[in-house]
C-alpha cells in the first residue's frame, strides 16, 4: 500500500510521529499554492517566511530519508489548489491511502474533510501532536465546570493544575497566587536596556522575485534581503534559549509597555515558530518554568509569560473550534465603516497609530498591546468593519492564522461576539496610551483634550462609544466606575463629544 501524506505550511514539526522512520511506501507532499496566498491579502514577509520555512522543512525530511514532493509557487505542474494537486499526485504515484494532520483553520478542515470523504481510497486525519488540549476539550471543560460560561482565568487554573505547571502542591500555585498581572503593568522609560534582537537574518530575494513573478499580491515591506524570523527548529530553539536567558527576567514588568525607541522590548517573538509548530508549547512552558525554579527569572515574569501560552493560546483555540463557522460573522455593534487608507500606509498624524501601524507594515509584527490597545482600540471606537479589521489582522501579522487571529481580533479586540470570549471591551482614552508609552510626546494631537481641532481623537471616540452603548455595556460590572464618571459629565459636554466623534468618523482618512 502506498500512502500520500499532506503537510500544510503551519505543520512544520519534525518531531511528529509521522517522521520517526523513513518508509519507502510513504510519500509526503508540500505545496505553495495561490489558494493559500490569495484567500486574504497577506503581508509580503509572511508569505516569504512561510514558504522559506516550508522549503527548509522539506529539505530536512529528504535528508532524513523521506520521499517528498514539493510544489513551488512557480512550478508549471502546480494547480494552485490543494485538492487539484492532491488529485494529480494520487493518480501519478498510484496512491492507495491518503492521510493528513488536523488543520487548525476551519476552512481547510472543512475542505479536506469533504475531499477525503469523496476519495475512493482509504483516508485518515491524525492529530498534529502540538497543543495541550484537543479541539473540543475547552468546550467540554466549560460545559462541565462552568455551566457554559467561558472565563479564561478558570480555564487557566485548570490547565495549570492538570499539567502541573508552576504548582507547589497539587492544588497550590507557586507563590500562593495564580495571577501576577497587577505586577506586570509598568511603563518603560529605558531601564534596563532590552537585549539585542536575537533573530537571525535571511536573504530571500530570489524567493521574493519568484513570488512576485507568480502574480501573488501582497502588502507591507517585503524586506526580502533581511527576513528576521526563525525558519527551522534549530533556529527556533536558539531563539527560545536566548529569550529565556536575556529577556524573560524583564518580560513581566514591561509586557504592556510601548515605546517608539524599542518596538520589541522584552517580548519573545516566538509566536511565528510556535504557530508553524517548529516549537512545541510544552517545551516553551518547561523552559520558562525551569528559569523560575533555577532562580534565573522572577515568578511574575514567568507566570505572565506562561499564562499567554497555556492560558490564552489554548483558550482562544477552544473558542474558535466551539464557535466556528458562525463565529466569523458575529458583529454585535454592527460596525461597518471602511478601514482608513492609512491602515495600508501608516500615514496618520496620530503618533501612536503611525508607530503601531507603521511597525506592522514594516516588520509584519507588533506586540499584543500595540495590537489590542492601539490599533484594535481605535478600530472599535471608530466603528470599523469587523470583517475588514479581521482580514487586516490576519493578513498583516506573520504569526496570524485564523484559529488564533479571529478570536483575538473579533472577540477580544472588537468585542463583536458580545462578551463570549472577553469580559469587557478593551477600550481606552488617550490617558492609558500616555501612561503606558511615549507615543503622546510630540504628537500633533493634545492627549488631554476631548474637543477642539487638536484634541486627541481617542478621547471623544472613547466617551462617545461608551455613551452610545450604555444600554448594554452599562450593566457590565467591570465598567461600573467608568459609567459613574460618564453620568457626572454635563449634558452639553456629552453633546459636544458626540458631535466631535461624528466629525472624526466622517473624516478618518484625514486624521
C-alpha positions in Angstrom: 0.0 0.0 0.0 1.3 3.4 -1.0 0.4 6.3 1.3 0.3 10.1 0.5 0.6 12.4 3.5 -0.1 16.1 3.2 1.9 18.6 5.3 0.4 22.1 5.5 2.5 25.3 5.8 1.9 25.6 9.5 2.7 22.0 10.3 6.5 22.2 10.4 7.0 19.8 13.3 9.9 17.4 12.7 9.2 15.6 15.9 5.8 14.4 14.7 5.4 10.7 14.9 5.0 10.5 11.2 8.7 11.1 10.8 10.2 8.6 13.2 11.4 6.3 10.5 11.6 6.7 6.7 9.2 4.4 4.8 9.6 3.9 1.0 5.9 3.4 0.7 5.0 6.8 2.2 5.1 10.0 0.0 4.9 13.4 1.6 3.6 16.4 -0.2 4.0 20.1 0.5 2.8 22.9 -1.8 3.0 26.6 -2.2 -0.5 27.5 -3.7 -2.4 30.5 -4.6 -5.3 29.1 -2.7 -3.4 29.9 0.4 -1.7 33.2 -0.6 -4.9 34.7 -2.0 -7.8 33.9 0.4 -6.8 37.1 2.2 -4.3 39.8 1.3 -1.1 38.8 3.2 2.0 40.8 4.2 4.9 40.1 1.9 7.1 38.9 4.8 4.5 36.4 5.9 4.4 34.8 2.5 8.2 34.8 2.2 8.8 33.4 5.7 6.3 30.6 5.5 7.5 29.5 2.1 11.1 29.6 3.1 10.4 27.6 6.3 8.4 25.1 4.3 11.3 24.6 1.9 13.8 24.1 4.8 11.4 21.6 6.3 11.1 19.7 3.1 14.9 19.6 2.7 15.2 18.3 6.3 12.8 15.5 5.5 14.7 14.5 2.4 18.0 14.5 4.3 16.3 12.1 6.8 15.4 9.7 4.1 11.8 10.6 3.5 10.2 10.9 0.0 8.9 14.4 -0.5 7.0 16.0 -3.4 7.3 19.8 -3.2 5.4 22.1 -5.4 6.9 25.6 -5.6 4.9 28.7 -6.3 6.2 28.9 -9.9 6.2 25.2 -10.8 4.4 24.6 -14.1 2.7 21.5 -12.7 1.2 23.4 -9.7 -2.6 23.7 -10.0 -2.6 26.2 -7.1 -5.4 24.3 -5.4 -4.8 21.8 -2.6 -7.4 19.2 -3.9 -6.3 19.6 -7.5 -2.6 19.0 -6.6 -3.5 16.0 -4.4 -5.6 14.5 -7.3 -2.6 14.8 -9.6 -0.2 13.1 -7.2 -2.7 10.3 -6.3 -3.1 9.5 -9.9 0.6 9.8 -10.9 2.0 7.9 -7.9 -0.5 5.1 -7.6 -1.6 6.2 -4.1 -3.8 3.7 -2.1 -4.2 5.8 1.1 -4.4 9.5 1.9 -3.5 11.0 5.3 -3.3 14.5 6.7 -2.8 16.2 10.0 -5.7 18.0 11.5 -5.8 21.6 10.1 -6.1 24.4 12.6 -8.2 26.6 10.3 -11.9 25.8 9.9 -11.9 26.5 6.1 -9.1 24.0 5.5 -10.6 21.4 7.9 -13.9 21.7 6.0 -12.2 21.5 2.6 -10.0 18.5 3.4 -12.8 16.6 5.3 -15.0 16.9 2.2 -12.2 16.0 -0.1 -11.2 12.9 2.0 -14.8 11.7 2.1 -15.1 11.9 -1.7 -11.9 9.9 -2.4 -12.3 6.3 -3.5 -9.2 5.3 -1.4 -8.7 4.9 2.4 -8.2 8.2 4.3 -7.3 9.3 7.8 -6.9 12.5 9.7 -4.3 12.4 12.5 -3.6 14.8 15.3 -0.9 17.5 14.8 0.6 16.5 18.2 1.1 20.1 19.1 -1.5 21.6 21.5 -2.0 20.9 25.2 -5.8 20.4 24.5 -7.9 18.7 21.9 -10.1 20.8 19.6 -13.2 20.5 21.7 -11.6 19.9 25.2 -12.1 23.5 26.2 -15.8 23.5 25.5 -16.2 20.2 27.3 -14.5 21.8 30.3 -16.8 24.7 30.5 -19.9 22.6 29.8 -18.9 20.5 32.8 -17.4 23.0 35.2 -18.6 26.4 34.1 -22.2 25.8 33.2 -21.4 27.1 29.7 -19.9 30.4 31.0 -16.5 30.9 29.5 -13.9 32.5 31.7 -10.2 32.3 30.7 -9.0 32.6 34.3 -11.0 29.5 35.4 -9.6 27.6 32.4 -6.1 28.8 33.0 -6.1 27.5 36.6 -7.5 24.2 35.4 -4.6 23.9 32.9 -2.0 24.7 35.5 -3.4 22.1 37.8 -3.9 19.4 35.2 -0.4 19.8 33.7 1.4 20.6 37.0 2.7 23.9 35.7 4.1 26.4 38.3 2.5 24.4 41.2 3.9 24.0 44.7 1.4 21.2 45.6 -1.4 19.5 43.6 -3.7 22.5 44.3 -1.5 25.3 45.4 0.1 27.6 42.8 3.7 28.7 43.1 4.0 31.8 45.3 0.5 31.2 46.7 -1.4 33.1 43.9 -2.4 32.2 40.4 -2.1 35.5 38.6 0.5 38.3 38.8 -1.0 40.5 36.2 -1.1 43.6 38.5 2.7 43.3 38.9 3.2 43.4 35.2 2.0 46.8 34.1 5.0 49.1 34.3 5.7 51.8 31.6 9.1 51.5 30.2 11.5 54.5 30.5 14.6 53.0 29.2 15.7 50.9 32.1 17.2 48.3 31.9 18.1 48.1 28.2 16.5 45.3 26.3 18.7 42.6 24.8 19.8 42.7 21.2 17.4 41.3 18.7 18.4 37.6 18.6 16.5 36.7 15.4 18.7 35.5 12.5 18.8 37.4 9.2 18.0 35.6 6.0 18.2 36.8 2.4 15.3 35.6 0.3 15.5 38.0 -2.6 15.2 35.1 -5.2 12.2 33.6 -3.5 10.5 37.0 -3.4 11.1 37.6 -7.1 9.5 34.2 -7.8 6.5 35.1 -5.7 6.0 38.4 -7.5 6.5 36.7 -10.9 3.9 34.2 -10.0 1.4 37.0 -9.6 0.9 36.8 -5.9 -0.5 40.1 -4.4 0.7 41.3 -1.0 1.3 44.5 1.0 3.8 45.7 3.5 7.6 46.0 3.2 8.9 42.6 1.9 12.5 43.2 3.3 13.3 40.1 1.4 17.0 40.6 2.0 16.7 40.6 5.7 13.8 38.3 6.9 14.4 38.1 10.7 12.4 35.1 11.8 13.5 31.5 12.7 12.9 29.3 9.7 13.6 25.9 11.2 13.5 24.1 14.5 17.2 24.6 15.3 16.9 28.4 14.9 13.7 28.5 16.9 15.4 26.6 19.8 18.3 29.1 19.7 15.8 31.9 19.8 13.9 30.4 22.7 17.1 29.9 24.7 18.2 33.5 24.2 14.8 34.8 25.2 14.7 32.7 28.4 18.2 33.9 29.4 18.1 37.5 28.3 14.6 38.8 28.1 12.3 36.7 30.2 13.6 38.2 33.5 12.2 41.6 32.5 9.3 40.4 30.4 6.7 40.6 33.1 7.2 44.2 34.3 7.2 45.6 30.8 4.9 43.3 28.9 2.3 46.0 28.4 4.7 48.8 27.7 5.1 50.5 24.4 8.0 52.7 23.0 8.9 54.3 19.8 12.6 53.5 20.6 12.2 49.8 21.3 9.4 48.1 19.4 10.3 44.6 20.7 11.2 45.5 24.3 11.3 42.1 26.2 8.7 40.2 24.1 9.8 36.8 22.9 8.6 37.0 19.3 8.3 33.2 19.4 4.8 33.2 18.1 5.8 32.5 14.4 7.8 29.5 15.4 5.0 28.3 17.7 2.2 28.8 15.3 4.1 27.0 12.5 4.8 24.2 15.1 8.6 24.4 14.9 8.4 24.7 18.7 6.1 22.8 20.9 4.2 24.8 23.6 5.2 22.3 26.2 8.9 22.8 25.8 8.4 26.6 25.8 6.5 26.4 29.1 9.0 24.0 30.6 11.9 26.3 29.7 10.2 29.2 31.3 9.3 27.3 34.5 12.9 25.9 34.7 14.2 29.5 34.7 12.0 30.2 37.7 13.0 27.1 39.6 16.6 27.9 38.9 16.2 31.5 40.2 17.0 33.0 36.8 13.7 34.7 36.4 11.2 36.0 39.0 7.7 34.5 39.3 5.7 37.5 38.0 7.6 37.4 34.7 7.4 33.6 34.3 3.8 33.4 35.3 2.8 36.2 32.9 4.6 34.5 30.0 3.3 31.0 30.7 -0.3 32.4 31.0 0.0 33.6 27.4 0.7 30.1 26.2 -1.1 27.6 28.4 -3.8 30.1 29.2 -4.7 32.5 26.3 -3.3 30.4 23.4 -5.2 27.3 24.4 -8.3 29.2 25.4 -8.8 31.1 22.2 -8.3 27.9 20.2 -11.1 26.4 22.3 -13.3 29.4 21.5 -12.5 29.1 17.8 -13.5 25.4 17.5 -16.5 25.7 19.7 -18.0 28.6 17.7 -16.9 28.2 14.1 -18.1 28.8 11.4 -20.8 31.1 12.7 -18.3 33.0 14.9 -16.7 34.7 11.9 -20.0 36.6 11.1 -20.6 38.0 14.7 -20.8 41.8 14.8 -22.8 42.8 17.9 -22.3 46.6 17.4 -23.0 46.3 13.6 -19.8 48.2 12.8 -19.3 48.6 9.1 -17.1 51.7 8.5 -14.3 51.1 5.9 -10.7 51.0 7.1 -8.9 54.3 6.7 -6.4 54.4 4.0 -3.5 54.8 6.5 -4.1 51.2 7.6 -2.1 50.4 4.4 0.4 53.2 4.6 0.8 54.3 8.3 0.4 57.9 7.1 -1.6 59.4 10.0 -0.9 62.3 12.4 -1.8 60.2 15.4 1.6 59.2 16.6 0.6 56.0 18.4 -1.2 54.7 15.3 1.5 55.9 13.0 4.0 53.9 15.0 2.0 50.8 15.6 0.5 50.5 12.1 3.8 51.6 10.6 5.7 48.9 12.5 3.2 46.3 11.5 3.6 47.2 7.8 7.4 47.4 8.1 8.0 44.2 10.2 4.8 42.2 9.9 4.7 42.2 13.7 3.6 44.3 16.7 3.3 43.0 20.2 -0.1 42.3 21.8 -0.7 45.6 23.5 0.0 47.5 20.3 -2.4 45.2 18.5 -5.1 45.4 21.3 -4.8 48.8 22.9 -3.7 51.0 20.0 -4.9 49.5 16.6 -7.8 47.4 17.9 -8.8 50.1 20.4 -9.1 52.7 17.6 -10.9 50.2 15.3 -13.6 49.5 17.9 -14.1 53.1 19.0 -14.3 54.3 15.3 -16.7 51.6 14.4 -14.6 50.0 11.7 -16.0 47.0 9.8 -15.3 43.9 11.8 -14.7 41.6 8.8 -12.3 44.2 7.3 -10.5 44.6 10.6 -10.2 40.8 11.0 -8.9 40.4 7.4 -6.3 43.1 8.0 -5.0 41.4 11.2 -5.0 38.0 9.6 -3.0 39.4 6.6 -0.6 41.8 8.3 0.9 39.7 11.1 3.4 37.0 10.4 2.1 34.8 13.2 -1.6 35.2 12.3 -3.5 32.0 11.4 -7.3 32.2 11.7 -7.6 30.0 14.8 -5.6 32.4 16.8 -6.3 35.7 15.0 -10.1 35.5 14.8 -11.0 35.1 18.5 -8.3 37.6 19.5 -9.5 40.2 17.0 -13.2 39.7 16.7 -13.7 38.6 20.3 -11.1 40.3 22.5 -10.2 43.3 20.4 -13.5 44.2 18.8 -15.9 42.7 21.4 -18.0 41.7 18.4 -19.1 38.4 20.0 -20.9 40.4 22.7 -18.6 39.2 25.5 -18.4 35.4 24.8 -14.6 35.5 24.9 -13.7 38.6 26.9 -15.5 40.0 29.9 -15.3 43.7 28.8 -14.4 45.7 25.7 -10.7 46.7 25.7 -11.1 50.4 25.0 -9.4 53.4 26.5 -8.9 57.2 26.0 -5.5 58.8 25.4 -4.8 58.6 29.2 -4.0 54.9 29.1 -1.9 55.3 25.9 0.1 58.1 27.5 0.6 56.1 30.7 1.9 53.0 29.0 4.0 54.6 26.2 5.9 57.6 24.9 3.6 57.8 21.9 1.8 61.0 23.0 5.0 63.0 23.3 5.4 65.1 20.2 2.0 64.1 18.8 0.0 66.5 16.7 -2.9 66.0 19.0 -3.4 67.0 22.6 -3.9 63.9 24.8 -5.7 65.9 27.5 -8.4 67.5 25.3 -11.7 65.9 24.3 -12.9 68.7 22.0 -11.3 71.1 19.6 -9.3 70.8 16.4 -6.1 69.4 18.2 -7.9 67.1 20.7 -6.8 63.5 20.6 -9.3 61.5 18.6 -9.2 58.7 21.1 -10.8 60.9 23.8 -14.0 61.9 22.0 -14.3 58.4 20.3 -13.9 56.7 23.7 -16.6 58.6 25.6 -18.9 58.6 22.6 -18.6 54.8 22.3 -19.5 54.3 26.0 -22.4 56.7 25.7 -23.9 55.2 22.6 -23.7 51.6 24.1 -24.7 52.4 27.6 -27.9 50.3 27.4 -25.8 47.1 27.1 -22.4 47.9 28.4 -23.7 49.9 31.4 -24.6 46.7 33.1 -21.1 45.3 32.8 -19.7 45.3 36.4 -16.2 45.9 35.1 -17.3 49.2 33.6 -19.2 50.5 36.7 -16.7 53.2 37.6 -16.4 54.4 34.0 -20.1 54.8 33.7 -20.3 56.6 37.0 -17.8 59.1 35.6 -19.9 59.4 32.4 -23.0 60.0 34.4 -21.4 63.0 36.1 -20.5 64.6 32.7 -22.6 67.7 31.9 -25.1 67.3 29.1 -23.5 70.0 27.0 -20.2 68.3 27.2 -21.7 64.9 26.2 -23.4 66.6 23.2 -20.1 68.2 22.2 -18.3 64.9 22.4 -21.0 63.2 20.2 -20.6 66.0 17.6 -16.8 65.7 17.7 -17.0 61.9 17.4 -19.3 62.1 14.4 -16.9 64.5 12.6 -13.9 62.3 13.3 -15.6 59.2 12.0 -16.7 61.1 8.8 -13.1 62.1 8.1 -11.0 59.1 9.2 -8.6 59.3 6.3 -7.5 62.8 7.3 -6.6 62.0 10.9 
